[in-house]
Amino acid sequence: MKNKNQTTNRIWSLGIVLCLVLAAGCLIFTSVIGNTPREKVERTIAATPEVTAAADAVESAEPAATPTPNPIQKIDSPAALTQTDPAAGDYVNNMYFLGDAALKLLNDETLLAGSEKDQQVWCPESGVMDLNSLSSVTFVSPVTGNNAPFGDIAFVNRPETMILLPSTDNANLITESSLKAALKSVVESIQAESPETKIIFSSIIPVARSYQYEDITFEVINRVNGWIAEAAAENNVKYLDAAFDLAGTDGFLPENFQNGDGMHLSADGLKAWFNCVRTHVYP
């Protein structure tokens, strides 16, 4: 009986030990299997915001915008007047202005203040100094009312400087040879009567977006102004690149600079042109 009890106790002890070993094995297995995925998940989650942020940065990046060049070209010419400090009053008070009727606004807006201000502005009777008529154009004397060509104005008044502002009208019809021949004739007629007079050719002016016709394009403006600048250089006179200074970034004349027809200068436009004259002094 005693041996039987001892055998039973041994079996129970062996069973308990076996259970403990199995339990420990389960715990170890569970720990290994359970902890490893959790670590991977945690690492994956931790990395996700960085990857997402990088992806968002790539998606939100936009290419840098390329600036659109002004359709009105700045004319590069040895004859072109460079920008200077604004001229003193004597500079413009000793200058004669010939050309488009918009020049009459110089007196209307009291931009001229010299003793000869009533003699300084000369415009054709039609009000338009068309590039195609430069060889034959005459100007109404602001003093006598008579018509006079370039040479007569230079002979009688001996101005220190004469500046020509041609009208943009029919600029698409002019040819390079006829324009250059006409401008050469103008220079010769002035210098024959007043050799000391300085001469400036202003560019033609761009049209406003509201201009209703399609004959005066950016290409026409650039082409004709290039010819005017070349003619100035060939005849040893100066060129005022007013077109580039007056044009907006879109190449058009600002609407407040035109007088209602989309082409000719208003008072504001003439003031802007006059400021260009004052800040590009003939040396």
Buried (B, 14 or more C-beta within 10 A) or exposed (E): EEEEEEEEEEEEEEEEEEEEEEEEEEEEEEEEEEEEEEEEEEEEEEEEEEEEEEEEEEEEEEEEEEEEEBBBBBBEBEBBBEEEEEBEEEBBBBBBBBBBBBBBBBBEEEBBEBEBBEBBBBBBEEBBBBBBBBBEBBBBBBEEEEEBBBBBBBBBBEBBBBBBBBBBBBBBEBEEEBBBBBBBBBBEBBBEBBEEBBBBBBBBBBBBBEBEEEEBBBEBBBBBBBBBBBBBBEBEBBBBBBBBBBBBEBBBBBBEBBBEEBBBBBBBBBBBBBBBBBBBBBE
